[in-house]
Amino acid sequence: MSQEIHPAVASLAAVLARRVRGAVLRPGDPPFAAARRVWNAAIDRHPGAIVQCADAEDCALTVRIAAEHGAPVTVRGGGHNVAGRAMADGALLIDLSQMRDVTVNPAAQTAMVQGGALWHDVDVATARHGLATTGGMVSGTGVGGFTLGGGAGWLMRRHGLAIDNLSAVSIVLADGRCLRASTDEHEDLFYAIRGGGGRLGVVTGLEFRLHPLAQVFAGVVVRPAAEARAALRDFRDFALEAPDDYCGMAVLTCAPPLPFLSAAWHGQPVLVSAMCWSGDIGAAERALAPLRRAGAPLTDHVGPMPYVQWQHLQDGGAPPGRYHYWKTASFASLSDRSIGVLAEALETLPTRMTEIHVQHMGGAVARVPAGETAFADRGAQFFVNVIGCCVWPEDFARLRDWVRQLHQRLAPEALPDLLPNFSGLDDGEVTQQLGAAQSARVAAIRRRYDPAAMFATPAL
Ligand SMILES: Cc1cc2nc3c(=O)[nH]c(=O)nc-3n(C[C@H](O)[C@H](O)[C@H](O)COP(=O)(O)OP(=O)(O)OC[C@H]3O[C@@H](n4cnc5c(N)ncnc54)[C@H](O)[C@@H]3O)c2cc1C
């Protein structure tokens, strides 16, 4: 953490304040302290100035002025990145929080989304027309960062990742030019945007394909820790054979105070099997029965509900302001050994709100050819996110050590690439986390579109 301001940023803040329509915040301005915070309280960075751009023109003007001054720039979407990649000490921060409009075209089944929108904005706007696209599982997540990192959500096995539903973006490049990128225009840039982790420019608009979807059959089944090993095996075997309509996640954690779970279990280690069926609702009961009936569930709370409701149900468990340390690992298959490691970890969770998410992909994600987008993990059947979380900063070092140790125990069977959306504080630069071929291609595209590395300021 440094409070030193890059000299170019110090000199351009006054120029920006005169020329852009959005607010320009400098250290010491009352709103600055709140505007520099991100979702993860462990990130404590001090940008040199913050511009809350009003629209794409403001973004272009800001970038042009920053380029003239040689100022380093970072971009903030929803501020949910656990490694705080939106922020760098001393740099100019382009904050897109005022750009959250979503325009749905129901006839064309598309949505135009501004670069600072959150998934809440998209899910609510599209639900009004009985439409949806693959979005974040917590509705406060930014559409921008989520999509630039691939974007894994409940609809991914049926409709692909967020990037697989992205038809075009509007982007402001390092020289201030505004471009549209798609498979027909600047396709190299569009390749890197889809999964390359960002830092190519300011994405001011994203155009998504939508799909008819009003209701899902979704919910959770909770099983005691003693059944974790068996439940993980059941989940793995079920997931590998399941139709694309099913998307599931096993969460190893201490039971939250769910109103439909006996209070005696609140705070006890459990396995929460979360599931979402986005196909024919009439077929869901039968299709999900094997997963729901196995073992002796403590509670089974699964049924039909509006998709938009399901998209908001996990929000309460992920408030901003807690201290987070995450690690991610992807797997071509989940062995009994890895399952044993995960089940044992449930017995030693460092805090009650720490969670281990075991998710599967496959389906439509795996059907997109590997070289088509910068997303490197098409071949991963499963990924595990170790979500270390504590309320007090003094617990952070212990939490981090526990997460690192668990991750090391999982490492022998993990694939080399990391999912950029879940990589953490000490996983380094995103480009290096993609597969070797993708990394080299994305790095070359970045050099082409941002030769002075304006957006490459180390955020870590
Ligand atoms: C509670 C929670 C739940 C999550 N759930 C999921 C999930 O279900 N699936 C999943 O795949 N990921 C999930 N994530 C991970 C999340 O998608 C990534 O952390 C993502 O980076 C967040 O995007 P953001 O815009 O909120 O982040 P920010 O921190 O604002 O930005 C992250 C990165 O994206 C860049 N960026 C953001 N917007 C733009 C833009 N418009 N133009 C250019 N660059 C931009 C930033 O510069 C930065 O490099 C979750 C994270 C949290 C904290």
The ligand as a MOL file (V3000), in Angstrom:
LIG
                    3D

  0  0  0     0  0            999 V3000
M  V30 BEGIN CTAB
M  V30 COUNTS 53 58 0 0 0
M  V30 BEGIN ATOM
M  V30 1 C -19.1430 -12.4210 -4.3030 0
M  V30 2 C -18.5250 -12.7990 -5.6150 0
M  V30 3 C -19.1630 -13.6910 -6.4380 0
M  V30 4 C -18.5990 -14.0370 -7.6630 0
M  V30 5 N -19.2400 -14.9480 -8.4650 0
M  V30 6 C -18.6980 -15.2850 -9.6570 0
M  V30 7 C -19.3480 -16.2060 -10.5150 0
M  V30 8 O -20.4240 -16.6940 -10.2190 0
M  V30 9 N -18.7380 -16.5250 -11.6880 0
M  V30 10 C -17.5550 -15.9520 -12.0810 0
M  V30 11 O -17.0660 -16.2540 -13.1770 0
M  V30 12 N -16.9240 -15.0710 -11.2860 0
M  V30 13 C -17.4660 -14.7400 -10.0940 0
M  V30 14 N -16.8170 -13.8660 -9.2730 0
M  V30 15 C -15.5330 -13.3270 -9.7190 0
M  V30 16 C -15.7440 -12.0580 -10.5320 0
M  V30 17 O -16.3620 -12.3530 -11.7550 0
M  V30 18 C -14.4070 -11.4030 -10.8310 0
M  V30 19 O -13.7960 -11.0640 -9.6320 0
M  V30 20 C -14.5320 -10.1760 -11.7000 0
M  V30 21 O -13.2560 -9.6490 -11.9310 0
M  V30 22 C -15.4000 -9.1210 -11.0660 0
M  V30 23 O -15.7120 -8.1220 -11.9760 0
M  V30 24 P -15.9480 -6.6280 -11.4640 0
M  V30 25 O -16.2560 -5.7880 -12.6220 0
M  V30 26 O -16.9010 -6.6490 -10.3170 0
M  V30 27 O -14.5110 -6.3650 -10.8590 0
M  V30 28 P -13.4830 -5.1620 -10.7910 0
M  V30 29 O -12.7330 -5.4350 -9.5330 0
M  V30 30 O -14.1200 -3.8460 -10.9460 0
M  V30 31 O -12.5810 -5.4370 -12.0670 0
M  V30 32 C -11.9070 -6.6470 -12.2680 0
M  V30 33 C -11.0060 -6.5190 -13.4930 0
M  V30 34 O -11.8030 -6.2750 -14.6510 0
M  V30 35 C -11.4680 -5.0100 -15.2190 0
M  V30 36 N -12.7020 -4.3740 -15.6530 0
M  V30 37 C -13.9120 -4.3950 -15.0390 0
M  V30 38 N -14.8230 -3.7690 -15.7820 0
M  V30 39 C -14.1710 -3.3200 -16.8780 0
M  V30 40 C -14.5780 -2.5940 -18.0280 0
M  V30 41 N -15.8430 -2.2270 -18.2040 0
M  V30 42 N -13.6320 -2.2880 -18.9620 0
M  V30 43 C -12.3580 -2.6840 -18.8080 0
M  V30 44 N -11.9210 -3.3810 -17.7460 0
M  V30 45 C -12.8240 -3.6890 -16.7920 0
M  V30 46 C -10.7560 -4.2500 -14.1220 0
M  V30 47 O -9.8770 -3.2870 -14.6360 0
M  V30 48 C -10.0290 -5.3680 -13.4030 0
M  V30 49 O -8.8410 -5.7020 -14.0920 0
M  V30 50 C -17.3610 -13.4720 -8.0650 0
M  V30 51 C -16.7180 -12.5600 -7.2200 0
M  V30 52 C -17.2890 -12.2200 -6.0120 0
M  V30 53 C -16.5820 -11.2610 -5.1130 0
M  V30 END ATOM
M  V30 BEGIN BOND
M  V30 1 1 1 2
M  V30 2 1 2 3
M  V30 3 2 2 52
M  V30 4 2 3 4
M  V30 5 1 4 5
M  V30 6 1 4 50
M  V30 7 2 5 6
M  V30 8 1 6 7
M  V30 9 1 6 13
M  V30 10 2 7 8
M  V30 11 1 7 9
M  V30 12 1 9 10
M  V30 13 2 10 11
M  V30 14 1 10 12
M  V30 15 2 12 13
M  V30 16 1 13 14
M  V30 17 1 14 15
M  V30 18 1 14 50
M  V30 19 1 15 16
M  V30 20 1 16 17
M  V30 21 1 16 18
M  V30 22 1 18 19
M  V30 23 1 18 20
M  V30 24 1 20 21
M  V30 25 1 20 22
M  V30 26 1 22 23
M  V30 27 1 23 24
M  V30 28 2 24 25
M  V30 29 1 24 26
M  V30 30 1 24 27
M  V30 31 1 27 28
M  V30 32 2 28 29
M  V30 33 1 28 30
M  V30 34 1 28 31
M  V30 35 1 31 32
M  V30 36 1 32 33
M  V30 37 1 33 34
M  V30 38 1 33 48
M  V30 39 1 34 35
M  V30 40 1 35 36
M  V30 41 1 35 46
M  V30 42 1 36 37
M  V30 43 1 36 45
M  V30 44 2 37 38
M  V30 45 1 38 39
M  V30 46 1 39 40
M  V30 47 2 39 45
M  V30 48 1 40 41
M  V30 49 2 40 42
M  V30 50 1 42 43
M  V30 51 2 43 44
M  V30 52 1 44 45
M  V30 53 1 46 47
M  V30 54 1 46 48
M  V30 55 1 48 49
M  V30 56 2 50 51
M  V30 57 1 51 52
M  V30 58 1 52 53
M  V30 END BOND
M  V30 END CTAB
M  END
